[in-house]
Amino acid sequence: MLELRNIAKVAGAETHIHPTSLVLERGSLNVLLGPTLSGKTSLMRLMAGLDKPTAGSVWFDGKDVTGVRVQDRGVAMVYQQFINYPALTVYENIASPMRIKGADSATIDREVRKAADLLKLTPYLDRTPLNLSGGQQQRTALARAIVKNASLVLLDEPLVNLDYKLREELRLELPKIFAASGAIFVYATTEPSEALLLGGNTATLSEGRITQFGRTIDVYRRPNALLTARTFADPPLNTVKVVRKGEHFEIAGKPVLPVPAHLAGVPEGACTIAFHPHHLSLASQTPASASLEARTAISEIAGSESFIHIEFEGSRWVMLSPGIHDIEPDAVITVHVDTRHLMAFGADGKAIAEPAAAAA
């Protein structure tokens, strides 16, 4: 078990990590989700021992390892910027952690070829990294982390340089590999969709703070604050300021949305309503859908789906709709909001009622 006990990292006048406590269990998959400069890499470096916290301590399996050198910890780390030994073949790059540990030749050969097969590197084992593509070099770094059999595996946006098909395959396979080893698996990403695909647990980060940590699907469906909901939304979260009055949310005294059962606890008065782009549609999907008149700004066709930007009562929303929809700008259209998935936040940005636990 890895425990971060009120750790912080300050460099000069800049605070990279605000006081943070976190517990990660063995065999768990944990995603750090946040935009660039939110603190993901800084937090990983503290976990690994590459940096020492300005305050607080790091514990592993009940032992304080804050001052322990990274070389003396069971840590494997793979960065977006891959690192390999340029003079060694792919085979020797992958084998290097096992040779350092003194593993026998048969074990090394078996594990190297197993990792190479998983990462589609078998044809390149005799090449040096300079004779590989960027994606092949990244896969070599990943294979080296796999055979290291570390207790803590830290992957900092490791798949961005890979082609789409291989990236999707590895998103499915990597958690299984490390979970089976009993390792703690920490994966940093800027992409909410990647966090959802990986599953496990997710910590959302913003400006050096963890805003929420829990099961990935729970953080996505039940964010504790508007900041967390926005971090876990791509395309961007749709929001609108309203006033709760009776059984409706109103704008300028006009009822615009009914108050769904799961938001019955929202008090009378001002609040912010939010929902994801795929909970807005051109056709009514359920009896819980509420109809609104909106004006289109632009339509973007992306393969088998369309992003339709609309304006409603001064708010700009995005609708993610299946199919191809080429709608003229400034057209007035009817859209439907699935009220089962509405979220409500107070003036302080905190959730004031949980959204329904229906399928997202």
C-alpha positions as CSV (number, residue, x, y, z in Angstrom):
1,M,0.0,0.0,0.0
2,L,1.2,3.5,-0.9
3,E,0.3,6.3,1.4
4,L,0.9,10.0,0.8
5,R,0.6,11.7,4.2
6,N,-0.1,15.4,3.8
7,I,2.7,15.9,1.3
8,A,3.4,19.2,-0.4
9,K,6.0,20.4,-2.9
10,V,7.0,24.1,-3.1
11,A,9.7,25.5,-5.3
12,G,10.6,29.1,-4.6
13,A,7.3,31.1,-4.8
14,E,5.5,28.4,-6.7
15,T,3.5,25.6,-5.1
16,H,3.5,22.5,-7.3
17,I,1.5,20.3,-5.0
18,H,-0.7,21.6,-2.2
19,P,-0.9,19.5,1.0
20,T,-2.3,16.1,-0.2
21,S,-3.1,12.8,1.4
22,L,-3.9,9.7,-0.7
23,V,-3.9,5.9,-0.2
24,L,-3.4,3.5,-3.1
25,E,-3.9,-0.2,-2.5
26,R,-1.8,-3.1,-4.0
27,G,-3.1,-4.5,-7.2
28,S,-5.1,-1.3,-7.9
29,L,-5.3,0.8,-11.1
30,N,-5.2,4.5,-10.3
31,V,-5.6,7.3,-12.9
32,L,-4.4,10.9,-12.4
33,L,-6.7,13.0,-14.5
34,G,-6.1,16.7,-15.2
35,P,-5.0,19.3,-17.8
36,T,-1.4,20.1,-18.5
37,L,0.3,21.7,-15.4
38,S,-2.3,20.4,-13.0
39,G,0.3,18.5,-11.0
40,K,0.2,15.0,-12.3
41,T,3.9,14.6,-13.1
42,S,4.9,16.4,-9.9
43,L,2.8,14.0,-7.8
44,M,4.2,11.0,-9.6
45,R,7.8,12.2,-9.0
46,L,7.0,12.4,-5.3
47,M,5.5,8.9,-5.3
48,A,8.6,7.5,-7.0
49,G,11.1,9.3,-4.8
50,L,12.6,11.4,-7.7
51,D,11.7,14.5,-5.7
52,K,11.5,14.9,-2.0
53,P,8.3,16.6,-0.6
54,T,8.7,20.0,1.1
55,A,6.3,18.7,3.8
56,G,4.7,15.5,4.7
57,S,5.8,11.9,4.1
58,V,5.5,8.9,1.7
59,W,4.9,5.5,3.1
60,F,5.0,2.1,1.4
61,D,3.7,-1.1,3.1
62,G,3.8,0.6,6.5
63,K,7.4,2.0,6.1
64,D,8.4,5.6,5.7
65,V,10.3,5.8,2.4
66,T,10.4,9.6,2.1
67,G,14.2,9.7,2.2
68,V,14.8,6.4,0.4
69,R,16.6,6.8,-3.0
70,V,14.5,5.9,-6.1
71,Q,17.2,3.3,-6.9
72,D,16.3,1.5,-3.7
73,R,12.6,1.4,-4.3
74,G,10.6,-1.1,-6.4
75,V,9.5,1.6,-8.9
76,A,9.1,1.5,-12.7
77,M,8.3,4.8,-14.5
78,V,7.5,5.4,-18.2
79,Y,7.3,9.0,-19.4
80,Q,5.6,10.4,-22.5
81,Q,9.2,11.2,-23.6
82,F,10.5,7.7,-23.9
83,I,14.0,6.9,-22.5
84,N,16.0,4.0,-23.9
85,Y,19.7,3.0,-23.9
86,P,20.8,4.0,-27.5
87,A,23.8,1.6,-27.7
88,L,21.7,-1.4,-26.7
89,T,19.4,-3.5,-28.8
90,V,15.7,-3.6,-28.1
91,Y,16.2,-7.0,-26.5
92,E,18.9,-5.7,-24.2
93,N,16.9,-2.6,-23.4
94,I,14.0,-4.7,-22.2
95,A,16.3,-7.2,-20.4
96,S,18.3,-4.5,-18.6
97,P,16.3,-4.4,-15.3
98,M,16.4,-8.2,-15.0
99,R,20.1,-8.4,-15.7
100,I,20.7,-5.8,-12.9
101,K,18.7,-8.0,-10.5
102,G,20.8,-11.0,-11.6
103,A,18.0,-13.1,-13.2
104,D,19.1,-16.2,-15.1
105,S,19.3,-16.2,-18.9
106,A,16.3,-18.5,-19.4
107,T,14.1,-16.3,-17.2
108,I,15.3,-13.2,-19.0
109,D,14.7,-14.6,-22.4
110,R,11.2,-15.8,-21.5
111,E,10.1,-12.6,-20.0
112,V,11.7,-10.4,-22.7
113,R,10.0,-12.3,-25.5
114,K,6.7,-12.3,-23.7
115,A,6.7,-8.5,-23.3
116,A,7.9,-8.0,-26.8
117,D,5.1,-10.2,-28.2
118,L,2.5,-8.2,-26.2
119,L,3.9,-4.9,-27.5
120,K,4.4,-6.0,-31.1
121,L,8.2,-5.7,-30.8
122,T,9.3,-9.2,-31.8
123,P,10.5,-8.2,-35.3
124,Y,12.7,-5.4,-33.8
125,L,14.5,-7.2,-31.0
126,D,17.9,-7.0,-32.8
127,R,17.6,-3.3,-33.7
128,T,18.9,-0.3,-31.7
129,P,16.5,2.4,-30.6
130,L,17.8,4.9,-33.2
131,N,16.5,2.5,-35.9
132,L,13.0,2.5,-34.5
133,S,10.0,4.9,-34.9
134,G,8.9,7.0,-32.0
135,G,6.1,4.6,-31.2
136,Q,8.4,1.6,-31.3
137,Q,10.8,3.3,-28.9
138,Q,7.9,4.1,-26.5
139,R,6.8,0.4,-26.7
140,T,10.4,-0.6,-25.8
141,A,10.2,1.6,-22.7
142,L,6.9,0.1,-21.7
143,A,8.2,-3.5,-22.2
144,R,11.1,-2.7,-19.9
145,A,8.7,-1.5,-17.2
146,I,6.7,-4.7,-17.6
147,V,9.6,-7.1,-17.0
148,K,10.9,-5.1,-14.1
149,N,8.2,-6.5,-11.9
150,A,8.0,-3.4,-9.8
151,S,5.8,-2.8,-6.8
152,L,4.9,0.7,-8.1
153,V,4.4,1.4,-11.8
154,L,4.0,5.0,-12.9
155,L,3.0,5.8,-16.4
156,D,3.0,9.4,-17.4
157,E,0.9,9.7,-20.6
158,P,2.7,6.7,-22.0
159,L,0.5,6.0,-25.0
160,V,0.2,9.4,-26.8
161,N,2.9,8.5,-29.4
162,L,1.3,5.2,-30.4
163,D,-1.1,4.6,-33.2
164,Y,-4.8,4.4,-32.4
165,K,-5.2,0.6,-32.7
166,L,-2.2,-0.3,-30.5
167,R,-3.2,2.4,-28.0
168,E,-6.7,0.9,-27.6
169,E,-5.2,-2.6,-27.2
170,L,-2.8,-1.5,-24.5
171,R,-5.4,0.4,-22.6
172,L,-7.1,-3.0,-22.2
173,E,-4.0,-5.1,-21.6
174,L,-1.8,-3.0,-19.4
175,P,-4.1,-2.8,-16.3
176,K,-4.5,-6.6,-16.4
177,I,-0.7,-7.2,-16.6
178,F,0.1,-5.0,-13.6
179,A,-2.9,-5.9,-11.5
180,A,-2.0,-9.6,-11.9
181,S,1.5,-8.8,-10.5
182,G,0.0,-7.1,-7.4
183,A,1.7,-3.8,-8.3
184,I,0.2,-0.4,-7.7
185,F,-0.5,1.0,-11.1
186,V,-0.7,4.8,-11.5
187,Y,-1.5,6.3,-15.0
188,A,-1.5,10.0,-15.8
189,T,-3.7,11.4,-18.6
190,T,-5.3,14.6,-19.8
191,E,-8.1,12.6,-21.5
192,P,-11.3,11.9,-19.6
193,S,-12.2,9.2,-22.2
194,E,-9.0,7.4,-21.4
195,A,-9.7,7.4,-17.7
196,L,-13.1,5.9,-18.4
197,L,-11.7,3.2,-20.6
198,L,-9.0,2.3,-18.0
199,G,-11.5,2.2,-15.1
200,G,-10.2,1.5,-11.7
201,N,-9.9,4.6,-9.5
202,T,-9.4,8.2,-10.6
203,A,-8.0,11.3,-8.9
204,T,-8.9,14.5,-10.6
205,L,-6.3,17.3,-10.3
206,S,-6.4,21.0,-10.7
207,E,-3.6,23.5,-10.0
208,G,-1.7,21.0,-7.7
209,R,-4.7,19.9,-5.8
210,I,-6.6,16.6,-5.8
211,T,-10.2,17.6,-6.1
212,Q,-11.7,14.1,-5.8
213,F,-10.6,10.5,-5.6
214,G,-12.7,7.3,-5.9
215,R,-13.9,4.7,-8.3
216,T,-13.6,6.2,-11.8
217,I,-17.2,5.8,-12.7
218,D,-18.3,7.3,-9.4
219,V,-16.1,10.4,-9.8
220,Y,-17.5,10.8,-13.3
221,R,-21.2,10.3,-12.4
222,R,-21.1,12.0,-9.0
223,P,-18.5,14.8,-9.0
224,N,-18.3,16.6,-5.7
225,A,-17.7,20.0,-7.3
226,L,-18.2,21.9,-10.6
227,L,-14.4,22.0,-11.0
228,T,-14.2,18.2,-10.8
229,A,-17.1,17.8,-13.3
230,R,-15.3,20.1,-15.7
231,T,-12.0,18.2,-15.3
232,F,-13.9,15.0,-16.2
233,A,-15.6,16.3,-19.3
234,D,-14.5,16.2,-23.0
235,P,-16.2,17.8,-24.9
236,P,-16.6,20.6,-22.3
237,L,-19.3,20.3,-19.7
238,N,-22.5,22.2,-20.5
239,T,-23.6,24.6,-17.7
240,V,-26.3,27.2,-17.1
241,K,-27.1,29.5,-14.2
242,V,-30.7,29.0,-13.0
243,V,-33.0,29.6,-10.1
244,R,-34.8,26.8,-8.3
245,K,-38.4,27.8,-7.8
246,G,-40.9,25.1,-6.9
247,E,-40.8,22.2,-9.3
248,H,-38.7,24.0,-12.0
249,F,-35.4,25.6,-12.7
250,E,-36.0,29.1,-14.1
251,I,-34.1,31.7,-16.1
252,A,-35.3,35.3,-15.8
253,G,-38.5,34.0,-14.2
254,K,-39.2,31.6,-17.1
255,P,-39.3,27.8,-16.3
256,V,-36.8,26.0,-18.5
257,L,-36.2,22.6,-16.9
258,P,-38.3,20.5,-14.5
259,V,-36.5,19.5,-11.3
260,P,-35.9,15.8,-11.5
261,A,-36.4,13.5,-8.5
262,H,-32.7,13.1,-7.8
263,L,-32.3,16.9,-7.4
264,A,-35.3,17.3,-5.2
265,G,-33.0,18.3,-2.4
266,V,-31.7,21.4,-4.2
267,P,-32.9,24.4,-2.2
268,E,-34.9,27.3,-3.6
269,G,-32.7,30.0,-5.1
270,A,-29.8,30.3,-7.5
271,C,-27.6,27.4,-8.6
272,T,-25.7,26.1,-11.6
273,I,-27.0,23.2,-13.6
274,A,-24.6,21.0,-15.6
275,F,-24.7,18.0,-17.9
276,H,-22.5,16.3,-20.5
277,P,-22.8,16.9,-24.3
278,H,-24.1,13.3,-24.9
279,H,-27.0,14.0,-22.6
280,L,-28.3,16.6,-25.1
281,S,-29.9,15.3,-28.2
282,L,-31.9,16.3,-31.3
283,A,-34.6,13.7,-30.6
284,S,-36.3,12.8,-27.3
285,Q,-34.6,9.7,-25.9
286,T,-36.6,9.1,-22.7
287,P,-39.7,10.3,-20.9
288,A,-37.3,12.2,-18.7
289,S,-36.1,14.4,-21.6
290,A,-37.0,18.1,-21.5
291,S,-37.4,20.1,-24.7
292,L,-35.8,23.5,-25.2
293,E,-35.5,25.9,-28.2
294,A,-31.9,26.9,-29.0
295,R,-30.0,28.6,-31.8
296,T,-27.1,26.8,-33.6
297,A,-23.7,28.4,-33.8
298,I,-21.8,25.8,-35.8
299,S,-21.9,22.1,-36.6
300,E,-18.7,19.9,-36.7
301,I,-18.9,16.5,-38.4
302,A,-16.5,14.0,-36.9
303,G,-16.9,10.7,-38.7
304,S,-20.0,8.9,-37.4
305,E,-21.0,11.7,-35.0
306,S,-21.5,15.4,-34.9
307,F,-20.6,18.2,-32.5
308,I,-23.4,20.8,-32.7
309,H,-22.6,24.1,-30.9
310,I,-25.7,25.9,-29.7
311,E,-26.7,29.0,-27.8
312,F,-29.4,28.9,-25.1
313,E,-30.3,31.9,-22.9
314,G,-26.8,33.3,-23.1
315,S,-25.0,30.0,-22.5
316,R,-23.0,28.2,-25.2
317,W,-23.5,24.4,-25.2
318,V,-22.1,21.5,-27.1
319,M,-24.3,18.6,-28.2
320,L,-22.7,15.3,-29.2
321,S,-25.1,13.6,-31.6
322,P,-24.7,10.3,-33.4
323,G,-24.8,10.5,-37.2
324,I,-24.0,13.3,-39.6
325,H,-25.9,16.6,-38.9
326,D,-25.0,19.6,-41.1
327,I,-27.2,22.3,-39.6
328,E,-27.0,25.8,-40.8
329,P,-25.6,28.5,-38.4
330,D,-28.2,30.6,-36.7
331,A,-31.0,28.0,-37.1
332,V,-33.5,27.7,-34.4
333,I,-33.8,24.0,-33.3
334,T,-35.5,21.9,-30.6
335,V,-33.1,20.1,-28.4
336,H,-33.8,17.6,-25.6
337,V,-32.0,17.4,-22.2
338,D,-32.0,14.1,-20.4
339,T,-32.8,15.4,-16.9
340,R,-31.8,12.1,-15.3
341,H,-28.2,13.2,-15.6
342,L,-28.5,16.8,-14.5
343,M,-26.0,17.9,-11.9
344,A,-26.5,20.9,-9.6
345,F,-23.8,23.0,-7.9
346,G,-24.1,25.9,-5.4
347,A,-22.5,29.3,-5.5
348,D,-19.4,27.8,-3.8
349,G,-19.0,25.4,-6.7
350,K,-19.8,22.3,-4.6
351,A,-22.4,19.7,-5.5
352,I,-25.6,20.2,-3.7
353,A,-27.3,17.0,-4.8
354,E,-26.0,13.8,-6.4
355,P,-26.9,13.0,-10.0
356,A,-28.7,9.7,-10.6
357,A,-26.6,6.6,-10.7
358,A,-28.1,5.6,-14.1
359,A,-25.9,4.5,-16.9
360,A,-23.7,7.3,-18.2
